């Protein structure tokens, strides 16, 4: 994996804020995503983007508290656990990692991102699904522009897939073929 133009080993990283082990495949390095996120950030704030978007959220305080409990307090599950399944997503954030210390013993700067998706398990309890896929991050960036950060305006159902080296999500409501097909003209009798 390349980080800040230098190669690092593939051992897990540790988030300096949460103490949570972070696999390199679970984080997105600086990228086009960062350029998109810069347009949303308040340049006068030192808060990470997900916290700025929480502050801007228009939800009652008890809902915001429940959301932070879920996103920050639940053990995350891997995207791979849900491959080839349709998953109802209630909300999402693009989590901006703070600085972390790698197993190489070096301090690494902030600027890595992770997609966190809010869903419900089979019992109806909240669960968090994480991925470091840059493609999924860009997809969710645009979905969050339409449906909101943290909690969507309405649940969205996605089909989770994996290609050779990448994760993919497809909103099952969007049938591009139907959306782009020209309207059928009825034959006159």
N, C-alpha and C positions, 0 to 999 in steps of 0.2 A: 504494500500500500504506500502511496506517496502522500506526504503531508508537508505542506509548506515547502514544496520542491525538494524534500529529502525522503528517502525511503526509511520506513520504520517496520519493525517486526509485526506479526499478526497476532500477538498476544492481546488479551483484553486490556482496555484502558480503564482507569478509575476516574469517575466524575468527582472533581474536588468539592463540589457543593453537596451532592447527595451521598457520596461514598459508594455509589452503585458501579459495579463492573460494566463496562461498555465494550462490546465487541466491535472491531473496526467495520464489520459489515452492517452494523446497526446505525452508523453515523454517516452523514453526507458532508464531504469537505466543501470548502468555499467553491462556489459554482455560479451558474446562471441563476440558480434559485436565490442566492444571496442578493444579486442585483435586483430581482423582483421584490424581495423583502425590504430592501432599502427604501423603496417608494412608500412603504407603510410605516416605517419607523419614525418616531418623533426624534429628530436629531438632538433635542435638548434633554432627552431622557437617557439614563444609563441602564435602564431596565432591558432585559432581553425581549425580543419581539413577542414571544408568547405571553409574557407578563403585561406588555403594553396593550396587547389585544384583549387580555382579560380586563384590564382597567377600562377599556373602551366598550366592553360588552354591555348590552342593555338587558340584563337579567336581574331578577331580585337577588338580594344578598344570600338567601338560603340556597338558591340554585347555584350561585357562584361558589359557595362553600362546598356543596356536594360535588361540583365539578372538580374543584381543586383536590378534594379528597380522592376522587377517582384517578385523575391524571397523575397526581404525585404520590398517592398512598397505596395504589394497587400494584402487585408484581406484574410487570408487562409480559405479554405472550407474543411469541414470534409470528410474523406474517405467514411463515411456512406452515404453521399448524392449520391454516385455513385455506390452503390451496385447493382449487377446483370446487370451492364452495361459494354459495351466495351468502353474504354477510350484511346484515343491516347495520349501518353506521349512523350513530346518533350525533356525532360531532367529531372534530379533529383539531389538532394543533400541530404546528411545526415548532418543535422544541429546540431552542437555541442553547446548545451546551456551553457552559462556562469553561474556563481553563481546566485542564486535567493533567494528571501525572501519568505518564505511560509506564508500562512495566520496564521500559528501558531506563527508568529513573529520571527522565527528562520532563520538565514542565512543558506543556503544549498550550498554545494560546487558544482563546475562544474562537468561535467561528464555524463550528460543526453543528449540523442540524439532524434531527430525527423526527420522523412522522409518528405521531401518536393518535390512534383512532379509538374512539369510544364506541363500544357495542355492549350487548347483553349476552350472558351465557345462557345455556339451556334452562337454568332455573330462574332467569330474569335478573340475575345480579350483574352489576356493571363489570366490564373487563376492558383492558387496554391492550391494543394490538400495536406493535412497533415494527418499523422497517426503516432501513437506511437507503432505500431505493430512491435515486434522484428522479427517476421517471414518475414514481408514485408521489413524490414530494411536489413535483410540478403539477401533476394532476390534482392533488389535494389543494394546492395553492389556489388554483382556479375554481375548484369546488367551494372552497371556503370564501372566496370573493362573492360567490353566488348565494351561499347558504349560511355564512357566518363562521367565526372561529369559536372554539370550545363546544358550542351546542348548535347544531344545525336548526334552521327554521322548520324543517321537517326531515324525518329520517330518510336516508338514501340507501338503496341496496346495491351492493357491488359484488361482482364475481371476481375472485382473487385467482390470479394465474401466475405461472412462472415460465419464462422463456429460458434460453440457454444460460444466460447470465444476468437476467433482470426480472424484477417483479412487475406485474401489471394489474391494474384494477379497471373494471369496466362497469359503468353504471347500467344496470339491467333495464332501466326505464328508457334509455336512449337507444333507439333503433335508427342508426345513421342511414341505413338503406331506405327506410320509410321516410325519414326527414328530407332526404335529398332527391328522392324519386319524383319525377314530374307527375302532376296529377293525371289520373286516367281520364281520358275523354270518352264519353259514352257514344256509341255509334247511333246515328239517327236511323229510324225505321222508315 
